[in-house]
Amino acid sequence: MSGTDLPAGGNCMTSKEGLASCEELAAIFRALGHPARLAIIKQLASRQGACCGEIVSHLPLAQSTVSQHLQVLKDAGLLCCDTRGRNCHYALNWQVLSLAECRTKDFWERLNAAQPDQAGQSAGAQVVSSSD
């Protein structure tokens, strides 16, 4: 995924477009699914951007490990990379992060809306009684 590849619909539904949307959202979750990558995102959010060495100096990780995590975030479209001489300067791709936030909110809203309430559970759902 690159740049702003998140689909316009953003809904995880049963259609092919909905499945593609779910795959896009899952790719974002995978990219954010490691504590080191979350720490990198937090580091970059606190500044306008940084090269790998600057990020490494704030994390208890080897340079090679940080480089690998930066590549995963970049491949997911969450980071922009500006090559400056021999160095890459990384910055958050705020547009993709904003789209991901919207898709995530939409996903949870739809999931919560589908949840049966306590008074009227959906057909087929069994209520377990403690007196059995």
Secondary structure, DSSP 8 states (H G I E B T S, - for coil): --TT-S-SS----SSHHHHHHHHHHHHHHHHH-SHHHHHHHHHHHTSS-EEHHHHHTTSSS-HHHHHHHHHHHHHTTSEEEEEETTEEEEEE-HHHHHHHHHHHHHHHHHHHHHS--SSS--TT-----TT-
